[in-house]
Amino acid sequence: DIMKGNFTDAGVKLLRIIPRVTLSGKFLVQSLSSTKFETSNQSTKADLGLRALRVEASLTQVLSKLNACDILLGQALRDELGSTTAAQVLILGELRDAKSYWEELQMAIPQDLYTKTK
């Protein structure tokens, strides 16, 4: 939608995504932080605690970039960013950064989280 200059539809989609990312991310951080283990392995507990911090930091960065996109989309709709092309460049740059942080967030999530907590 952004490539086509359709900022309204892009904004609506973004406003559907942000709350979902926020809620699921906070749930994940809380789960990692408060997981109870049936093991005495302190390194496992420490690893998940550090991962919780890493997930929280990555989540904050993702949400920051998504919110920046939301602001830019609003400015584009009000013609405050100049041409459509200029707005597209700014918005797509923020989305590229958000994607990069999203990938960092995914790498921070323990793949075997559920097997450790069962």
C-alpha positions as CSV (number, residue, x, y, z in Angstrom):
1,D,0.0,0.0,0.0
2,I,2.8,2.4,0.8
3,M,4.5,1.7,-2.6
4,K,1.2,2.7,-4.2
5,G,0.9,5.8,-2.2
6,N,-2.2,4.5,-0.3
7,F,-1.3,5.8,3.1
8,T,-4.8,5.4,4.5
9,D,-4.9,1.6,4.0
10,A,-1.3,1.3,5.2
11,G,-2.2,3.2,8.4
12,V,-5.2,1.0,9.1
13,K,-3.1,-2.1,8.7
14,L,-0.4,-0.7,10.9
15,L,-2.9,0.2,13.6
16,R,-4.1,-3.4,13.6
17,I,-0.5,-4.7,13.9
18,I,0.8,-2.5,16.7
19,P,-1.6,-3.7,19.5
20,R,-1.0,-7.3,18.6
21,V,2.8,-7.0,18.7
22,T,2.5,-5.1,21.9
23,L,0.3,-7.6,23.7
24,S,2.1,-10.7,22.5
25,G,5.5,-9.2,23.2
26,K,4.6,-8.2,26.7
27,F,3.2,-11.6,27.3
28,L,6.3,-13.3,26.1
29,V,8.6,-11.1,28.2
30,Q,6.4,-11.8,31.3
31,S,6.5,-15.5,30.5
32,L,10.2,-15.6,30.2
33,S,10.7,-13.5,33.3
34,S,8.5,-15.6,35.5
35,T,9.0,-19.1,34.3
36,K,9.2,-21.7,37.0
37,F,11.6,-24.6,36.4
38,E,11.7,-28.1,37.8
39,T,15.5,-28.0,37.4
40,S,18.3,-26.8,39.7
41,N,20.3,-25.7,36.6
42,Q,21.0,-22.0,37.5
43,S,22.5,-21.4,34.0
44,T,19.2,-22.2,32.4
45,K,17.4,-19.8,34.6
46,A,20.0,-17.1,34.0
47,D,19.8,-17.7,30.2
48,L,16.1,-17.2,30.1
49,G,16.3,-14.1,32.3
50,L,18.9,-12.6,29.9
51,R,16.7,-13.6,27.0
52,A,13.8,-11.8,28.6
53,L,15.8,-8.7,28.7
54,R,16.9,-9.1,25.1
55,V,13.3,-9.8,24.0
56,E,12.1,-6.7,25.9
57,A,14.8,-4.5,24.3
58,S,14.1,-5.8,20.8
59,L,10.3,-5.4,21.4
60,T,10.8,-1.8,22.4
61,Q,12.8,-1.1,19.3
62,V,10.2,-2.8,17.0
63,L,7.4,-0.8,18.6
64,S,9.3,2.4,18.4
65,K,9.8,2.0,14.7
66,L,6.2,0.9,14.1
67,N,5.0,4.0,16.0
68,A,7.3,6.2,14.0
69,C,5.7,4.7,10.9
70,D,2.3,5.6,12.3
71,I,3.3,9.2,12.9
72,L,4.9,9.4,9.4
73,L,1.7,8.0,7.8
74,G,-0.3,10.6,9.6
75,Q,2.0,13.4,8.4
76,A,1.9,12.0,4.9
77,L,-1.9,12.0,5.0
78,R,-1.8,15.7,6.0
79,D,0.7,16.4,3.2
80,E,3.3,17.5,5.8
81,L,6.1,15.5,4.2
82,G,6.1,17.0,0.8
83,S,5.8,14.7,-2.2
84,T,4.4,11.2,-2.1
85,T,7.8,9.9,-3.0
86,A,9.5,11.7,-0.1
87,A,6.9,10.2,2.3
88,Q,7.4,6.8,0.9
89,V,11.1,6.9,1.3
90,L,10.8,8.0,5.0
91,I,8.1,5.4,5.8
92,L,9.8,2.5,4.0
93,G,13.1,3.4,5.9
94,E,11.3,3.1,9.2
95,L,9.6,-0.2,8.1
96,R,13.0,-1.6,7.0
97,D,14.4,-0.8,10.5
98,A,11.3,-2.3,12.1
99,K,11.8,-5.5,10.1
100,S,15.4,-5.7,11.2
101,Y,14.5,-5.3,14.9
102,W,11.7,-7.9,14.4
103,E,14.3,-10.4,13.2
104,E,16.4,-9.6,16.2
105,L,13.4,-10.2,18.4
106,Q,12.7,-13.6,16.8
107,M,16.3,-14.7,17.3
108,A,16.1,-13.7,21.0
109,I,13.1,-16.0,21.6
110,P,14.3,-19.4,22.9
111,Q,13.3,-22.1,20.4
112,D,12.9,-24.7,23.1
113,L,11.0,-22.5,25.5
114,Y,8.0,-24.8,25.8
115,T,10.1,-28.0,26.3
116,K,12.0,-26.2,29.2
117,T,8.8,-25.1,31.0
118,K,6.8,-28.4,30.8
